[in-house]
């Protein structure tokens, strides 16, 4: 058996030519302590790297959540604006249609006036040459109230939105 001093038991203190001295035991202990300290430092560095990695992931997660919230807000605002513009376009289309009908009506009146302007008074009085009698042709101001239709205004036009 080995003694506390690290020497083997025997009568001459040597066994097979291998002897251990306290100096060698000290070197082994020092190497062991050094290796243990190195392992502790390596484990500490590993834990620090892992913590930094987790912190970086948490920061990236927060940044992505913020970006997502900004994008959602932008989408909401854009969607609302789209709905408003679409409603305004519907009103404008209706106004264009109404104005086109009025223009067609006015062109019809002009055509009738041109036909009536080319007729002789007996034809115009009898009403055989067009839509309007002579009395409408003599005073153009009487034509203002023929086929008048209102133009619908949107809330934006009325309230200045």
N, C-alpha and C positions, 0 to 999 in steps of 0.2 A: 504494500500500500504506500501511497505517497504521503509524505509528511507535510506539515504546514509550510515548511520552508521550500517545498517543491522538490526535495531530493527523494530518491527512491530508498526504500528500506533495504538494507543489506549490511553486510559486515564491513565492506570497504567503501560504501557510499556510492558505488557505481554499478550499474546493471547494463550490460550489453554496451558499454561505452557511452551511453547517453546520460548526461547529468544536467539538471536544471538548477540554475542559480536564481537567487532573488532578483537579480538584475534583469534576467530574461522574463521572469514573472511580471516585473514592473513594466517592461516593454510591451508585453502582451496586454496587460491591463490598460496601459496608455493607448495602445492601438485600438483596444476595444472601446475605451472611453471616447477616443477621437472618432471612431466609426459611429458610435451611438450619437454623438453630438452632430456629426455630419448628417446622419439619418434624420435627427430632429429638425435640423435646419432645412433639409430637403422637404420634409413633411410640412413644415411651416410655410416654405415657399409654395408648395403645391396647394395648401389651403388658401393662401393669399391669391394665387392665380385663379383658383376656383371661385373665390369670393368676388374677385374683379370681374370674372366672366359672368357671374350671376348678376352683378351690379350693371354691367354693360347690357345684358339681356333685358333687365328691368327698365333701363333708360330707353332702350330701343322700343320696347313694348309701349312705354308712355308716349314716346314720340309718334309711333304709329297710331295710337289711339287718338292723339291730338289731331294728326293729319286726317284720320277718318272722320272725326267730328267736324273739321273744317270742310271737308268734301261734302258731307251730308248737309251742312248748312248751305253751302253753295248750290247744291242740287235743289234744295227746298226753295231757295230764293229764285233760282232760274226757272223752276217749275211754276211758281206763282207768277212770275213775269210772263212766261209763255201763255198761261191761261188768260192773263189780262190782255195781252196782245191779240190772242185768238179771238177773244170777245170783241175787241175793238175792230178787228178785221171783219167779223160777221156784221157789225153795224155798218162799216164802210161798204161792204158788198151790198147790203140792203139799200143803202143810200145810192150807190151806183146804179143798181137796178131801177130804183124809183126815178132817178134823174134820167136814165135812158128812156124810160116810159114817157116821161114828160117831154123829153126831146123829140121822141117819135110823134107824140101828140102835137107838139108845136110845129114840127115839119109838116104834119098833115094839115094843120091850119094854114101854114104858108102856102102849101100846094093849092089848097082851096081858095086862098086869097088870090093867088096868081091866076087860077082859072076864072074866078069871078071878076078880076080886073080886066080880063080880055073879053068879057061878054058885054053885050049891049044892055042898056037899062031894062027893056021889057023882058029879056031872058033872066036877068038877075032878080027882078021882082017876082017872077013866077017861081023861082027856086029850082029851075030845071038844070042849071049849069053847075051847082056846087052845094056845099053844106050850109052856106050862110046866105042870108037875105041881104039885100042892098043896104039896109040900115046899119048892119055891122061893118060893111065895107066903107061907108062914108065917114065913120068916126072910129079910128083905130083904138081909141081908149076904151071902147066898149068890149074889145077883145081881151082885156086884162083879166076878166073874171071867168072866162071860158076855160073849162077843164083845169081848174086850179086844184092841186093836191098838196097836202102838207108834207114837208120833209121832216122825218123823225130825227131827233137829236139824241145822242147818247148822254149818259150822266157826265162823262168826261167833258163834253162840249158845254153842258149847262153849268157845271160847277167848276170848271177850269182844272180838272185833274190831269 
